[in-house]
Amino acid sequence: MVINQLLTDLTERFGQASDFIVNPEGLYVVSSKQIIHKEKGDFSQAVEDVIYQVSDVSGDKDTSWKVSDDLRFRLNIAKYDGNKYELTFRWLRPVQWKLEDYNLNERVVSNIFDRVRNRKGGLFLVIGPTGSGKSTVMAAILNALLEKLPIRVVSIEDPVEYRLNEGIGSVIQREVGADTESFNRALKSALRQNPNVIFVGEVRDRETVKLLLEASDTGHVVFATMHTDTPKDTVERLMGMVSVDEHDFIISMLQKVLVGVLGLRMYDYNRSKLMLYEYLNGEDPAIKSLIGQKAFSNFQTYTGNVDKGHIPFAYSFAEVVAAGKARLEDADQFGIEKNKAGMYLSRIKRGG
């Protein structure tokens, strides 16, 4: 098909790209939310290839697109100008399954494994804008758990992006639309499938919020992703999804089950991708107190305290520098204060 050849050519030419956008009049190559190549022309046949293959396209549609086992995409179809379609292909690159490749702090990783191993339950939220690495990091975390622990994982995604490897555990991946009608319907079913870990690809509505919290409180380790920028925004978004008379319930549950909020950012750096992160430790008594007071704006006051298990972006950057993957002199490219990153770098080199 024309579209498959086009996508193959684009991935070979633009290895740093994250998205390929195609409409009848042109195509655009995007990396880190910036257009790095655009080309005008007649691409109507490529668009028609997709519309012909995908069923039930009447307006907006999210699905997956596979060129080969090694070349897969998440696909959004959007109708415009009455009868035209624009296709956005998010490139699902082969995932590096080793968590150390993502520079996550060992304390964060150990906390996740301990929770699952000891069946403590709890809620981990992974946040960030589109293209920040949420899906790939979650795939790496889940694959690592499945590889090393004899656990059962149920994932609910829209669509399924990365196929997980079972390892010594077992996994079932369900796709909204193809396998189940909604996230909350699949989540209700998941609670009857005896999982240790539940992954929900996106939190979208009131029912899903309540089910996530209840599952986290009954011995399940629950991971969920959200398109929010900061831990403050995340908690406020959760509160905004429920009615006002349910706010006290949400607050009390978050105080009880929130283990951590992992915020991600992805950057173009030295012709490759570099991921930085921040981590809010939800088990810090100070954070639990702020949640109870609904003082979410004060989260930032505490997230610089590495001794309490928090990881600010500047510390994450210092870890990358210590690993030889970036230069301290380039801190400003990531919106990070060089002096602060240098302070953390000295601490890391001392073993802290």
C-alpha positions in Angstrom: 0.0 0.0 0.0 1.1 3.6 -0.6 0.7 4.5 3.0 2.9 1.7 4.3 5.7 2.6 1.8 5.4 6.2 2.8 5.7 5.4 6.5 8.6 3.1 5.9 10.4 5.8 4.0 9.7 8.5 6.6 11.0 6.4 9.5 14.2 5.7 7.6 14.7 9.4 6.8 13.7 10.9 10.1 14.9 8.6 12.9 14.3 11.2 15.6 10.6 11.8 14.7 7.8 11.1 17.0 4.8 11.7 14.7 3.9 11.7 11.0 0.9 13.7 10.0 -0.7 13.1 6.6 -3.6 14.7 4.9 -4.6 14.9 1.2 -2.6 18.1 0.7 0.6 17.4 2.5 2.6 15.7 5.2 4.4 16.9 8.4 7.1 15.3 10.4 7.1 16.2 14.1 9.7 15.7 16.8 9.2 17.0 20.4 6.1 18.9 19.2 7.9 20.8 16.6 7.6 20.4 12.8 11.0 19.3 11.5 9.9 18.7 7.9 6.8 19.5 5.8 6.0 18.6 2.3 3.1 19.8 0.1 1.7 17.5 -2.6 -1.0 15.0 -3.4 -1.2 12.4 -0.6 -4.9 11.5 -1.2 -4.1 7.9 -2.1 -2.2 7.3 1.1 -5.1 8.7 3.1 -7.6 6.6 1.2 -5.6 3.5 1.9 -6.1 4.0 5.6 -9.8 5.0 5.5 -10.5 2.0 3.3 -8.8 -0.4 5.9 -10.2 1.1 9.1 -13.8 0.3 9.9 -16.5 2.8 11.2 -14.7 6.0 10.4 -17.2 8.8 10.5 -15.2 11.5 12.4 -12.6 11.1 15.1 -11.1 7.7 15.6 -8.2 6.3 17.6 -6.8 2.9 16.6 -3.4 1.2 15.8 -1.6 0.8 12.5 0.9 -2.0 11.7 3.3 -1.9 8.8 5.3 -4.9 10.1 6.2 -6.5 13.4 8.9 -4.0 13.8 7.0 -0.9 12.6 3.9 0.0 14.4 2.0 3.2 15.1 -0.8 4.6 17.2 -3.2 6.3 14.7 -5.6 9.2 15.1 -8.0 9.9 12.3 -9.6 13.4 12.3 -12.2 14.7 9.8 -12.0 18.3 8.6 -13.5 20.5 5.9 -16.6 18.3 5.8 -15.2 15.4 3.8 -11.4 15.3 4.3 -9.3 13.3 6.8 -6.0 13.9 8.5 -4.0 11.0 9.9 -1.6 11.3 12.8 0.7 8.4 13.2 2.6 8.2 16.5 5.6 6.0 16.0 5.7 3.2 18.5 9.4 2.4 18.6 10.8 -0.9 19.9 11.0 -0.4 23.6 14.2 -0.7 25.6 13.0 -3.1 28.3 15.7 -2.4 30.8 14.5 0.2 33.4 18.0 1.5 33.8 17.8 2.8 30.2 15.2 5.3 31.4 17.4 6.8 34.2 14.7 6.1 36.9 16.1 6.5 40.4 16.7 3.1 42.1 14.6 4.2 45.1 11.5 4.7 42.9 12.0 1.4 41.1 12.6 -0.5 44.4 9.4 1.1 45.9 7.4 -0.2 42.9 8.8 -3.7 43.2 8.3 -3.8 47.0 4.7 -2.8 46.6 4.0 -5.5 44.1 6.1 -8.2 45.8 4.5 -7.6 49.3 1.0 -7.1 47.9 0.6 -3.8 49.7 -1.5 -2.2 46.9 -1.5 1.4 46.0 -1.8 3.9 43.2 1.0 5.1 40.9 0.2 7.9 38.5 2.4 8.5 35.4 1.8 12.0 34.0 3.1 14.2 31.2 2.2 15.8 27.9 1.7 13.9 24.7 5.1 12.4 23.6 6.7 12.6 27.0 7.3 8.8 27.2 4.5 7.7 29.4 3.6 4.6 27.3 7.2 3.4 26.8 8.1 3.9 30.5 5.0 2.0 31.6 5.8 -0.8 29.2 9.3 -1.0 30.6 8.0 -1.1 34.2 5.4 -3.7 33.5 7.8 -5.9 31.5 10.4 -5.7 34.3 7.8 -6.8 36.9 6.6 -9.6 34.7 10.1 -10.8 34.0 11.1 -11.0 37.7 7.9 -11.7 39.7 5.3 -14.5 39.3 2.4 -12.0 39.1 -0.7 -11.4 37.0 -1.1 -8.1 35.1 -4.2 -6.8 33.5 -3.8 -3.8 31.2 -6.6 -1.7 29.7 -5.5 0.5 26.9 -6.9 2.6 24.0 -5.3 1.3 21.8 -2.9 -1.4 23.0 0.5 0.2 22.1 3.2 -2.2 23.2 2.9 -5.9 23.5 4.2 -7.0 26.9 6.4 -10.1 27.5 5.1 -12.5 30.1 8.4 -13.6 31.7 7.6 -15.7 34.8 4.3 -13.8 35.2 1.2 -13.6 33.1 -0.5 -10.7 31.3 -3.7 -10.0 29.5 -4.0 -6.7 27.5 -7.4 -5.5 26.6 -8.2 -2.8 24.0 -11.1 -0.4 24.5 -13.4 -0.7 21.5 -12.0 -4.0 20.3 -12.2 -6.1 23.5 -14.3 -4.0 25.9 -16.7 -1.1 25.5 -15.0 1.3 28.1 -12.3 1.7 30.6 -14.6 1.5 33.6 -16.3 -1.6 32.3 -13.0 -3.3 31.8 -11.8 -2.1 35.2 -14.8 -3.7 36.9 -14.0 -6.9 35.1 -10.3 -6.7 35.9 -11.1 -6.8 39.6 -12.6 -10.3 39.0 -9.6 -11.5 37.1 -7.4 -11.9 40.2 -4.6 -9.5 39.1 -1.7 -8.3 41.2 -1.2 -5.3 39.0 -3.7 -3.3 36.9 -2.6 -0.8 34.3 -5.2 1.8 33.0 -4.0 3.6 29.9 -5.9 6.8 30.6 -8.2 8.2 33.4 -11.1 9.9 31.7 -14.2 9.9 33.9 -15.7 9.8 37.3 -16.4 6.1 37.4 -12.9 5.2 36.4 -11.5 7.5 39.1 -13.5 5.8 41.8 -12.7 2.3 40.6 -9.0 3.1 40.5 -9.0 4.2 44.1 -11.1 1.3 45.3 -8.8 -1.2 43.4 -5.7 0.5 44.9 -7.3 0.0 48.4 -7.9 -3.7 48.0 -4.4 -5.0 47.5 -3.9 -4.2 43.9 -1.0 -2.1 42.6 -2.6 0.2 40.1 -0.8 2.2 37.4 -2.6 4.9 35.4 -1.5 7.6 33.0 -2.9 11.1 32.8 -2.2 14.0 30.4 -1.3 16.5 33.1 1.8 18.6 33.6 2.4 18.6 37.4 1.3 16.6 40.5 -0.8 19.6 41.5 -2.6 19.6 38.1 -3.1 15.8 38.4 -4.9 15.9 41.8 -7.0 18.8 40.7 -7.9 17.0 37.5 -9.0 13.9 39.6 -11.1 16.2 41.8 -12.7 17.8 38.8 -13.8 14.5 37.4 -16.1 13.8 40.4 -19.0 15.8 41.9 -18.4 18.2 44.7 -20.1 16.0 47.3 -17.6 13.3 46.4 -14.5 15.4 47.1 -14.0 14.3 50.7 -14.1 10.7 49.6 -11.5 11.3 46.9 -9.3 13.2 49.3 -9.4 10.5 52.0 -8.7 7.7 49.4 -5.8 9.6 47.9 -4.3 10.1 51.3 -4.6 6.4 51.9 -3.5 4.9 48.5 -1.4 7.4 46.6 2.1 6.0 46.4 3.7 8.3 43.9 3.3 10.6 40.9 5.9 10.2 38.1 6.0 13.2 35.8 7.9 12.8 32.5 9.4 15.1 29.9 11.0 14.1 26.6 13.6 16.2 24.8 15.6 16.2 21.6 19.3 16.2 22.6 22.4 15.4 20.6 20.4 13.8 17.8 18.6 11.5 20.2 15.8 11.5 22.8 16.5 12.3 26.4 13.9 11.7 29.1 13.8 13.6 32.4 11.4 13.1 35.2 10.2 14.3 38.6 8.7 12.1 41.3 6.3 13.1 44.1 6.4 10.7 47.0 2.8 10.2 48.0 3.9 8.4 51.2 5.6 11.4 52.6 3.5 12.5 55.6 3.9 16.1 54.5 2.2 15.4 51.2 -0.6 13.4 52.8 -1.2 16.4 55.1 -1.3 18.8 52.1 -3.8 16.5 50.3 -6.0 16.5 53.4 -5.9 20.3 53.5 -6.5 20.4 49.7 -3.4 22.6 49.5 -2.2 21.1 46.3 -0.4 24.3 45.2 2.1 23.7 48.0 3.3 20.4 46.6 6.3 22.1 45.0 7.5 23.3 48.3 8.3 19.7 49.3 9.2 18.0 46.0 12.8 19.3 46.2 13.4 17.3 49.4 15.3 14.2 48.0 15.8 12.9 51.6 12.0 12.4 51.7 11.9 10.4 48.5 11.0 13.2 46.1 12.9 13.6 42.8 12.8 17.1 41.2 13.6 17.5 37.5 17.0 19.1 38.4 18.0 16.0 40.3 16.9 13.8 37.4 19.0 15.9 35.1 22.0 15.6 37.4 21.6 11.8 37.3 21.7 11.9 33.5 24.8 14.0 33.7 26.4 11.6 36.1 25.7 8.8 33.7 27.5 10.6 30.9 24.3 11.2 28.8 24.3 15.0 29.1 26.5 17.9 30.0 25.8 20.1 33.0 26.5 23.2 30.8 23.4 22.4 28.8 21.0 22.6 31.8 19.3 25.7 30.4 18.1 23.7 27.3 15.9 21.9 29.7 14.7 24.8 31.7 16.8 23.7 34.7 19.0 26.0 36.9 22.6 25.0 36.3 23.6 25.8 39.9 20.8 23.6 41.4 21.7 20.7 39.0 25.3 21.1 40.0 24.5 20.9 43.7 22.6 17.6 43.1 25.4 16.3 40.9 27.9 16.8 43.7 25.5 14.9 46.0 25.1 12.0 43.6 28.9 11.7 43.2 29.2 11.5 47.0 26.7 8.6 46.9 23.6 10.5 47.8 
